[in-house]
């Protein structure tokens, strides 16, 4: 495999991994939304550790 083919393959793998990461971010956001709406303990923990808290 030439260097160009290796770089191209690496870019293809990188694109696939970024796509998977985007999909997982959506899943995390969906799960977090459910927790925020239904779990009072999670809401307290979320408030305690929020980056924007004073």
KEVEXFI-322784 format. One record per residue: residue number from 1; residue in one letter; x, y, z of N, C-alpha, C in turn. Coordinates in Angstrom, 3 decimals, decimal comma, padded with zeros to 6 digits. Atoms other than C-alpha are relative to their C-alpha. Layout:
BEGIN
SITE_NUM_A_X_Y_Z_X_Y_Z_X_Y_Z
...
***
This chain:
BEGIN
SITE_1_X_000,859_-001,174_000,000_000,000_000,000_000,000_000,907_001,240_000,000
SITE_2_X_-000,811_-001,217_000,074_001,434_003,378_-000,967_-000,338_000,942_001,154
SITE_3_X_000,230_-000,975_-001,076_001,729_006,273_001,448_-001,322_000,736_-000,219
SITE_4_X_001,247_-000,690_000,329_-001,134_008,056_-000,352_-001,207_-000,867_000,354
SITE_5_X_001,106_000,907_-000,315_-003,390_005,006_-000,012_-000,183_-000,130_001,509
SITE_6_X_000,067_000,081_-001,456_-002,522_004,770_003,671_-000,650_001,248_000,573
SITE_7_X_000,600_-001,256_-000,474_-003,353_008,449_004,227_-001,479_000,063_-000,332
SITE_8_X_001,408_-000,012_000,406_-006,594_008,085_002,282_-000,814_-000,931_000,891
SITE_9_X_000,691_000,963_-000,867_-007,545_005,021_004,321_-000,159_000,576_001,406
SITE_10_X_000,081_-000,627_-001,319_-006,743_006,893_007,546_-001,090_001,059_000,032
SITE_11_X_001,052_-001,020_000,057_-009,017_009,759_006,448_-001,387_-000,639_-000,031
SITE_12_X_001,285_000,707_000,032_-011,815_007,297_005,689_-000,357_-000,509_001,398
SITE_13_X_000,218_000,501_-001,361_-011,423_005,716_009,143_-000,348_001,165_000,921
SITE_14_X_000,266_-001,199_-000,821_-011,312_009,189_010,744_-001,428_000,495_-000,217
SITE_15_X_001,360_-000,457_000,312_-014,538_010,187_008,956_-001,037_-000,931_000,629
SITE_16_X_000,923_000,972_-000,602_-016,255_006,987_010,125_-000,061_000,187_001,513
SITE_17_X_-000,021_-000,177_-001,454_-015,143_007,518_013,722_-000,683_001,300_000,417
SITE_18_X_000,683_-001,248_-000,317_-016,332_011,139_013,686_-001,510_-000,147_-000,146
SITE_19_X_001,434_000,238_000,177_-019,716_009,995_012,356_-000,561_-000,773_001,189
SITE_20_X_000,432_000,773_-001,169_-019,991_007,430_015,161_-000,052_000,902_001,233
SITE_21_X_-000,021_-000,907_-001,156_-019,015_010,090_017,729_-001,197_000,944_-000,031
SITE_22_X_001,177_-000,877_000,107_-021,737_012,433_016,415_-001,274_-000,738_000,393
SITE_23_X_001,184_000,791_-000,340_-024,322_009,671_016,670_-000,072_-000,245_001,503
SITE_24_X_-000,008_000,263_-001,438_-023,274_008,877_020,228_-000,318_001,264_000,794
SITE_25_X_000,355_-001,261_-000,670_-023,520_012,561_021,202_-001,516_000,173_000,009
SITE_26_X_001,463_-000,081_000,067_-027,145_012,455_020,055_-000,614_-000,936_001,030
SITE_27_X_000,544_000,965_-000,969_-027,769_009,336_022,147_000,187_000,498_001,440
SITE_28_X_-000,255_-000,536_-001,342_-026,177_010,938_025,222_-000,974_001,137_000,295
SITE_29_X_000,923_-001,123_-000,199_-028,274_014,085_024,758_-001,427_-000,488_000,226
SITE_30_X_001,349_000,546_-000,184_-031,454_012,029_024,418_-000,151_-000,608_001,392
SITE_31_X_000,045_000,632_-001,320_-030,659_010,033_027,563_000,012_001,064_001,098
SITE_32_X_-000,066_-001,079_-000,985_-029,738_013,189_029,480_-001,330_000,740_000,090
SITE_33_X_001,303_-000,665_000,004_-033,028_014,800_028,440_-001,017_-000,783_000,815
SITE_34_X_000,926_000,843_-000,764_-034,987_011,864_029,833_000,323_000,091_001,489
SITE_35_X_-000,382_-000,087_-001,411_-033,000_011,971_033,081_-000,396_001,348_000,599
SITE_36_X_000,354_-001,325_-000,508_-033,514_015,726_033,456_-001,501_000,124_000,245
SITE_37_X_001,455_-000,088_-000,122_-037,267_015,268_033,007_-000,575_-000,942_001,054
SITE_38_X_000,616_001,034_-000,843_-037,722_012,232_035,250_000,751_-000,337_001,279
SITE_39_X_-000,821_000,460_-001,122_-034,900_011,825_037,766_000,464_001,178_000,852
SITE_40_X_-000,334_-001,127_-000,879_-034,722_014,302_040,645_001,428_-000,094_000,536
SITE_41_X_-001,373_000,164_-000,468_-031,452_012,843_041,913_000,991_000,464_-001,082
SITE_42_X_-000,873_-000,435_001,093_-029,848_013,371_038,488_-000,015_001,519_-000,122
SITE_43_X_000,119_-001,460_000,094_-031,148_016,948_038,425_000,851_000,687_001,065
SITE_44_X_-000,825_-000,572_-001,062_-029,470_017,667_041,768_001,485_-000,161_-000,322
SITE_45_X_-001,402_000,243_000,360_-026,196_016,072_040,670_000,407_000,904_-001,160
SITE_46_X_-000,263_-000,844_001,162_-026,370_017,936_037,367_000,218_001,451_000,434
SITE_47_X_-000,142_-001,375_-000,521_-026,852_021,224_039,218_001,262_000,180_000,806
SITE_48_X_-001,209_-000,085_-000,830_-024,006_020,489_041,634_001,276_000,053_-000,829
SITE_49_X_-001,215_000,108_000,800_-021,523_019,793_038,851_-000,028_000,801_-001,300
SITE_50_X_000,097_-000,807_001,226_-022,663_022,221_036,136_001,174_000,979_-000,071
SITE_51_X_-001,137_-000,892_000,194_-019,800_024,263_034,707_-000,371_001,470_000,170
SITE_52_X_000,425_-001,402_-000,044_-021,850_027,455_034,689_-000,478_000,436_001,388
SITE_53_X_000,501_-000,370_-001,337_-022,723_027,385_038,390_000,881_001,048_000,651
SITE_54_X_-000,748_-001,081_-000,683_-021,663_030,210_040,660_000,715_-000,529_001,204
***
